[in-house]
Amino acid sequence: MRMNRRLTAIAATVALIGGTGTVLRFASAAPGSPAEPSSAPAPAPAPARASDAGVSAARTPYVHTRLEDDKNGANGKVTLRSCPQAGADKPLGQNPWSLDCMALEGLDNGTTVTMQCWVSTTPPPDEEPRKDEQGNTVEPSAKWFKVTVTSGAAHGREGWVWSDLVKDQTYGTSECPSIGYEKDPPAPPPKPLVFDVTGTCTSQGGELSNRSAEFTPGGQYAISATRPDGSLYPLDSDSGTVAADGSVGWKWPCKGDPAGMYTTELVDGSTGRTVEGSFTIKEVEAPPPSPTSSPSEAPVSRQLTVYNKVTNGPTQMRDDDHPAYLSTVTKNFCADNGCALPDTQLTTDDVITATCRTDGDRTTNGEDGNARDDNNPGLDKTHLWYGIRWGDGRFGFISAVWIDPGQRDGLDLPAC
């Protein structure tokens, strides 16, 4: 609703029957102030007449639109607001007073109110400066009255009305000591930060990642970490920028770090919220000695030929797009989950040394969930895994499904 301020000096001339005309003059109000009487001596009171009611000292304030307001869609309604600001309705906590600023009621013209106090903030955004009778520029009023409605459907409701829309203002209305919105709902507290370390790794290699949420999108976050002995871990970078979905890009490469439990703390820079996570870097464990071996016996081992092939339709096999590799545990997808033994990639016909056998995750060289290779003679699946001694002495595991089909029976190797 467009509202143009009209605060001008009021000059009222009252014609008194049976006597000399007396002029009552009121000083022009300061910007946004209720009109105050001038210091000129008051004339002798005249007999009251019905036509004098408009200048009675006992006038009751009421709200009323201006002609320009109704031309712009007000339709005889004055807006009662929950805060002293118009045209800037914003969500809870985002206006200058941390209030839920909104339009409460549309008061009919003539609705009476009690003026409690006033504050000076900003004029309605569509109001423009005007010229007074002397041609001087007058800025729009920034004053708002806190009122209690005393008539009509909204009787008893409190709120704010722009000063130019309150008629017969009560002289002497004081300034409000505060905005005073104790009954407004408080801003909801931010949700707790979500942060979990994902993946596994060892001192030999691998990288940990995270699952996170509820950080302030686009804001900054700070990172710190401590070693297993409690000392501060020197990070290459101690801060980052939150992604648009509220997640963070925390990662931890493990190679070269001593085994043990580490702790990391993240601080959301926009809200000061903190969250802590812990993770363990594992050692690469050598396989236990065979229970049947003795110091005088040479350890049992077998040479295995790698067969890194997968089904290709109902009859054929083809080399896998990804090389095989050793892992630190008997689980699939270690290349993605940080448990692959670094630099142990293998292709078909490579030869490796197996020292033991064990059970682990089910592994297949076929397409689970697709029947087109169900009758492929090369299709296989197994829980058997071999323990492999790498050329540099490191130890890892590989599924028997990636070994030559004639060597997938355990080869009488001891248990790992």
HELIX and SHEET records of a PDB file:
HELIX    1   1 ALA A   50  VAL A   55  5                                   6    
HELIX    2   2 LEU A   67  LYS A   71  1                                   5    
HELIX    3   3 SER A  163  LEU A  165  5                                   3    
HELIX    4   4 CYS A  334  ASN A  337  1                                   4    
HELIX    5   5 ALA A  371  ASP A  373  5                                   3    
HELIX    6   6 ALA A  400  TRP A  402  5                                   3    
HELIX    7   7 PRO A  405  GLN A  407  5                                   3    
SHEET    1   A 3 ILE A  10  VAL A  14  0                                        
SHEET    2   A 3 THR A  22  ALA A  27 -1                                        
SHEET    3   A 3 GLU A  36  PRO A  37 -1                                        
SHEET    1   B 2 TYR A  62  VAL A  63  0                                        
SHEET    2   B 2 VAL A 166  LYS A 167 -1                                        
SHEET    1   C 2 LYS A  77  ARG A  81  0                                        
SHEET    2   C 2 ALA A 103  ASP A 108 -1                                        
SHEET    1   D 3 VAL A 113  SER A 120  0                                        
SHEET    2   D 3 LYS A 143  VAL A 149 -1                                        
SHEET    3   D 3 GLU A 158  TRP A 162 -1                                        
SHEET    1   E 2 ARG A 130  LYS A 131  0                                        
SHEET    2   E 2 THR A 137  VAL A 138 -1                                        
SHEET    1   F 3 VAL A 194  THR A 198  0                                        
SHEET    2   F 3 GLU A 207  ALA A 213 -1                                        
SHEET    3   F 3 TRP A 252  PRO A 253 -1                                        
SHEET    1   G 4 SER A 239  THR A 241  0                                        
SHEET    2   G 4 GLN A 220  THR A 226 -1                                        
SHEET    3   G 4 GLY A 260  ASP A 268 -1                                        
SHEET    4   G 4 THR A 274  ILE A 281 -1                                        
SHEET    1   H 4 ARG A 302  THR A 305  0                                        
SHEET    2   H 4 VAL A 351  THR A 364 -1                                        
SHEET    3   H 4 LYS A 381  ARG A 389 -1                                        
SHEET    4   H 4 PHE A 395  SER A 399 -1                                        
SHEET    1   I 2 LYS A 309  ASN A 312  0                                        
SHEET    2   I 2 GLN A 316  ASP A 319 -1                                        
END                                                                             
